[in-house]
Amino acid sequence: MRFIPVIILMLTTCFATALHADEFSDFATEVVDFSGSFGPSPYDEPNAILGKPATQCQNIPGPWGGGIFHVKLVEPAYNVDLGGNKVITSIYPTESITVKFDHKVVDYPGNLYGEDLIVFGNSFFVGTGDYVNDTTDLRQYMLTTGVFSEPVTVSVSQDGITWHEFTSGPFTDDYYPTQACVWDPNLFDQTGNGWTDEEMDFTKPVDPDLSAADFEYISTYAAIQLYDGSGGGTAFDLQDLTSYSDLEVDEETGYRWIQYIKLSSNYQGEIDAVSDVTACGDPTHPYPLGDINEDCSVDLKDFALMAQNWLVCTYDCD
């Protein structure tokens, strides 16, 4: 059956192309500059900003509940992770940290909601009731009004020299608090702890049309549902820059781009991570070879499209 080798070839090219995407990190990979002494330990390490957001932290018992816990809408990242690594950095007035991606973050038109990058802090939704921990039923823990935030200003650059600031916001360490992992109410009913090891998507922005009012007087679990699989964070659209037209266009992709992020605060804000919004078909996540319908998967749907047009010719077909 001759079509079997064709399918194998299509699946092989899918796997090979997926490796190309793995050459790049979806998160900031390098601290290139910083100024300040930052917070007291363990909030004094600029490199804590690199990589993905914290998913689990540990702390001595205290007002937050302590022990080991998952980072969630109502219990933010703090202290250290399970390996003892510092997870967030405090930025005070006059202080700043500059990080770099290992690739160009482009203003890709296919990005969800038009957003291009996400910055994660340790803000949290204000709730009512006892202090939360991993055994709290998030269907019963209700949000009240707003988030506890400490706004951090974000500036971007192509070369680390010329900067473009989001002067009118958005500001990070604000909306939307991080939700690190999936919480399963059925699992909670069975075990008294609904946390899974499945991470939310840290490269998917929350719908920017959701307002503070959408999160008032609803359960934490209902708020998680509004995130629609996103891990939260404050998302930024490069086109919101007043100096957007000053950004050079990448000759290879045809999109405007940045590669450096500078974080500063007029308050005392915390930063956990910085990510690139990803989309199927973007420059660092290209469509696999053989992906005829461009859904980032080479499967029988693509084979069916190929079969429908097998030996079809529309021009100069001698």
Secondary structure, DSSP 8 states (H G I E B T S, - for coil): -THHHHHHHHHHHHHHHHHHHTTS-SB--EEEEEES--SSTTS--GGGGSSS---EEEE-SSTT--EEEE-BTTB---SEETTS-B--EEE-TT-EEEEEEEEEEE--TTSGGG--EEEE---EEEEESS---TTS-TTT-EEEEEEE---BEEEEESSSSSEEE-TT---BSSSS----EEE-HHHHHHHS--EEEEE-BTTS---TT--GGGGTT-BHHHHHHHHTTB---EEE-GGGSTTGGGS-B-TTT-SBEEEEEEEE-SS-EEE-EEEE---TTBTTB---TT-TT-SS--SHHHHHHHHHTTT---SS--
